[in-house]
Amino acid sequence: MIRDPWWFRALRGFAAGALILWLILPLVPLVIWSFARGWRYPDLLPQNWSLQAWEVALSGRSGVLESLWVTGLIAVLATALAVLIGVPAGRALGLHRFPGKAAVEALILAPLIVPGIAVALGLHAVFLDLGLTNTLAGVVLVHLIPTLPYMILVMAGIFANYDPEIEEQARSLGASPLAIFRFVTLPAVLPGIVVGALFAFLVSWSQYVLTLVIGGGRVLTLPLVLFNFATSGRNDIAGAISILYVAPGLVVLILTSRHLAARPAFAAGVR
């Protein structure tokens, strides 16, 4: 086994450390604000510390805990739907060539290019006619617009390097379609599903404009609560809510990275 030279390992460690520092530094002021009782310029640190912001954030009257649950539920449901739709769609794009494929790919990318407010306002009339405005189901469905492109494109890249002949071999040996999917296809594409689902979950978790327009302020998610406190000048409570807002995404990212690290190769069926 050939080992990388020491300078390359040192450079890689430095780059990893710099990336982690770059990601953590923006969170430091939020943590300080969440325990501060007033923090004014030019003080480097607050003069007074307090747990009042956390007491308010974790109390029932603030609506934070309820919105945290609603946000998680919406993100999980939107991610599940994105997986159910994105895996077969990604397989079709990755394995097959057909007329108009480039146009289909452009349409899939369109929600990521068009401004979110334009998409939300355009869909509001449609959802209003369907009776989906101001409902949890409507918010879940509208979250598919920004989440599906990530899921489909990730799976298209995975299936582009996938050899479907191993499924034919399993079928020739008498395996049922369910067994082929469970023991052949799924192990091969599972890392891609995990990555796509991670993107879908985080994108849905962070949605503000789509939730506000379609939910009408009645479906209260954590980004809406955070924006309300931030615009009211309560930086201490906004800091506490921001920590709660960021924490689930970090947990999902850590768990997913460990899962992917434990699977260095897709499967024997991938070329």
SULSULCOR-V975495 format. One line per field, one symbol per residue. phi: phi as a letter, one per 30 degrees, with the letter a starting at -180 (. if undefined). A space follows every 10 residues. Layout:
phi = ???
//
This chain:
phi = .dcddddddd dddddddddd ddddeddddd ddddcccjbc dcddbddbca cddddddcdd ddiddddddd dddddddddd dddddddddd ddddcccbdi ddddddddde ddcdeddddd dddedddddd icdibddddd dddddddded dddddddddd cccddddddd dddjddeddd ddccdeddce eddddddddd ddddecdbdd dddddiidcc cdeddddddd ddiddddddd ddddddeedd dddddddddd ddbdbdlddc d
//
